[in-house]
């Protein structure tokens, strides 16, 4: 299962819980969705030469690490590392 598939599954579960009045764990589902969303790599925002910004928290992404040091967002460097 990919991260995108897991996110879709959680969204369906949350919708079912809301529909059947089982919304007590809605906050837990929201936290889980956010954690899954951070694992889906996102492209950094290009700034000055050799300077990139995280698309989630807008902090500087240092080096070419796979995750933002500030918020934990997975970074997709596929086009930047050429």
Secondary structure, DSSP 8 states (H G I E B T S, - for coil): --HHHHHHHHHHHHHHHHHTT-GGGHHHHHHHHHHHHHHS-EE-EE-STT-EE-TTT--EE-TT-SB-TTT--BEE-TTT--
